[in-house]
Amino acid sequence: MKEKVVLAYSGGLDTSVILKWLIEKGYEVIAFVADVGQEEDFDECRKKALNLGASKVIISDLKREFVTDYVFKALKANAIYEDRYLLGTALARPLIASKQIEIAKAEGANAVAHGATGKGNDQVRFELCYYALKPGVKVISPWKDAGFLQTFKGRTDLLRYASEKNIPVKASLAKPYSEDENLMHISHEAGILEDPMYSMQKNMLVKMVMPQDAPDRETRIVVTFKDGIPVKVLNKDDGTVKEDPYELFVYLNKLGGENGIGLLDMVENRFVGIKSRGVYETPGATILFAAHRDIEGIAMDREVMRLRNMLTPKFSELIYYGFWFSPEMDFLMAAIDKSQELIDGCVHLSLYKGNILIEGRESPSSLYNKDLSSMDIEGGFDQTDSRGFIKINAIRLMAHRAIIESGLKKTSGRK
């Protein structure tokens, strides 16, 4: 019997060539297609994989799980890589890999394969998840296979092979760059974008318009949170309400895209040590990120916030590097979940030409006390107590200054 392998299949050039290559190597290939919200003709994708020789094609709708179990969990931590990237691709990979392993177990396959290159982050993300979830699994990574690399040195060789094997390939002259899309975002990289001085063009955009092309009017919304999770969105302009997690996220993508929100052009550091330029469109998540940070301002204790903010960079790095299924991630997730227990309330926002303007917030867990904060009300605490508080904090500053001045005097005396 042929050895079974479950291939993470997208229907594009690389994975179509890999599917055929695996079959020629003697494997029985089960093509696994993950629907994480990308615009794709899945029926056509199924037909293509079967025509290429796949024994079975499994298409899994993972959109809702992606929102609730990955995007929202990252939101609770305000996860952001290198202070800019909201981790759209990185968050989808552990979900895809976990489903791929689940299918491999169900189909009796001891091997899994992917089409990620040996220079990128995705190879690490996929393979770390594979090994974490099925320690004895056989991983086939063609772009790290000597025989594959000898045959396929680049895109030209892939196209030649596709022509020889009658593998249909979509014309790509209109988009001389790579894209990865899911419900959270779409990324554009490689090709012409490898020149860091090449300006992103508006015709590249898929999920949004350029801020300057957005309507000359504000869209006012209210986002409601419970335990740090968005549970409701209200459009104050037309009364639209969304409470289902998936529908809520899709709706915010729509509103954000229409208002030119969520565009990012950056050069980042890949896990393997290579710098990479990417253009990202992340409309809905950008809105939620701004709203979540704001509701924390009124409902989260200062010291809890400090500690959580210390954890956020590491949490974000673990997602980016592919350590979603790791003991350190379990530890951080438990701490972050604890920090969100009282993050409840509503944030009122205005969306306008790429900007997210906070108009107000209210929370049943509010730690804000108007009387304490007011400059016009005497109550709250005895303001004269601040004199001692300041003096105590000034002790070390005065001691430090005395040492400096003593050193200056000694230096002056030697002159």
Secondary structure as UniProt FT lines:
FT   STRAND          4..8
FT   HELIX           13..24
FT   TURN            25..26
FT   STRAND          28..35
FT   HELIX           42..52
FT   STRAND          56..61
FT   HELIX           63..66
FT   HELIX           67..71
FT   HELIX           72..76
FT   TURN            77..78
FT   TURN            82..84
FT   HELIX           88..107
FT   STRAND          111..113
FT   TURN            118..119
FT   HELIX           122..133
FT   TURN            135..136
FT   STRAND          138..140
FT   HELIX           142..144
FT   HELIX           146..151
FT   HELIX           155..164
FT   TURN            165..166
FT   TURN            173..174
FT   STRAND          178..181
FT   STRAND          186..189
FT   HELIX           191..194
FT   TURN            196..197
FT   HELIX           202..204
FT   HELIX           211..213
FT   STRAND          219..226
FT   TURN            227..228
FT   STRAND          229..235
FT   TURN            236..238
FT   STRAND          241..242
FT   HELIX           245..258
FT   TURN            259..260
FT   STRAND          263..269
FT   TURN            271..272
FT   STRAND          275..281
FT   HELIX           283..299
FT   HELIX           302..321
FT   HELIX           327..339
FT   TURN            340..342
FT   STRAND          345..352
FT   TURN            353..354
FT   STRAND          355..362
FT   TURN            364..365
FT   HELIX           370..373
FT   TURN            383..384
FT   HELIX           385..414
//
